[in-house]
Each structure stands twice: as structure tokens, then as C-alpha cells.
């Protein structure tokens, strides 16, 4: 896992420093990339969990609507 983080971090740092036109040495580039990978990974997990909760809410509402429809259709007199 650590090797993967270093490789991805180095690549991300290289791309980010080039996109921002920042001239840094290899160690700084890797540190920027690794820090960015950690922060980006945290933010992505947070956003996915929020979207997951939103998806759960949507699913719950749809399920409740189905239960109400079945109740009205077959059990309400």
C-alpha cells in the first residue's frame, strides 16, 4: 500500500506541479503528490459517503411510496 501511495503520489505531484507551472525538486514533488493523494482520497470518500446516504434516502422514499401504493391498492377499503 505504501509503495502504491508513493507511485501514485509521485505521478500526481508531477502532473500537478506541471499544471501549476511550479518548479520543484523530486522530493517536494512527491510530498505534494502524496499529500494531495491523502487529502483527495479523504474528500472523495467523504463525498461518496454523503452520496451513499443520499442514495439511501432516495431508496427509502421510493420504498415507502411502494408500500403506500400497495397499501392503498390492496388493503384500504
C-alpha positions in Angstrom: 0.0 0.0 0.0 2.8 2.4 0.8 4.6 1.7 -2.5 1.3 2.3 -4.3 0.9 5.6 -2.5 4.4 6.7 -3.3 4.0 5.9 -7.0 0.6 7.5 -7.4 1.7 10.4 -5.3 4.8 11.0 -7.4 2.7 10.9 -10.6 0.1 13.2 -9.2 2.7 15.5 -7.8 4.5 15.6 -11.2 1.2 16.4 -13.1 0.0 18.9 -10.5 3.3 20.8 -10.4 3.4 20.9 -14.2 -0.2 22.1 -14.5 0.5 24.8 -11.9 3.9 25.6 -13.6 5.7 25.1 -10.4 9.4 24.1 -10.5 10.3 21.8 -7.5 12.7 19.1 -6.8 11.8 15.4 -6.8 11.2 15.1 -3.0 9.0 18.1 -2.9 7.1 17.0 -5.9 6.5 13.6 -4.3 5.5 15.2 -1.0 3.0 17.4 -2.8 1.6 14.4 -4.6 1.3 12.2 -1.6 -0.3 15.0 0.5 -2.7 15.6 -2.4 -3.5 11.9 -2.6 -4.3 11.7 1.1 -6.5 14.8 1.0 -8.1 13.9 -2.3 -8.8 10.4 -1.1 -10.3 11.7 2.1 -12.5 14.1 0.3 -13.6 11.5 -2.3 -14.5 9.0 0.4 -16.5 11.8 2.2 -18.4 12.7 -0.9 -19.1 9.1 -1.7 -20.4 8.5 1.8 -22.6 11.6 1.5 -23.9 10.5 -1.9 -24.4 7.0 -0.4 -26.5 8.4 2.3 -28.5 10.5 -0.2 -28.9 7.3 -2.3 -30.2 5.5 0.8 -32.7 8.3 1.4 -33.9 8.2 -2.2 -34.2 4.4 -2.0 -36.1 4.6 1.3 -38.5 7.2 0.0 -39.1 5.0 -3.1 -39.7 2.0 -0.9 -42.1 3.9 1.3 -44.0 5.1 -1.8 -44.3 1.5 -3.0 -45.6 0.4 0.4 -48.2 3.2 0.4 -49.2 2.3 -3.1 -49.6 -1.4 -2.2 -51.5 -0.5 1.0 -53.9 1.8 -0.9 -54.4 -0.6 -3.7 -54.9 -3.8 -1.8 -55.6 -3.1 1.9 -57.6 0.2 2.1 -61.3 -0.3 2.0 
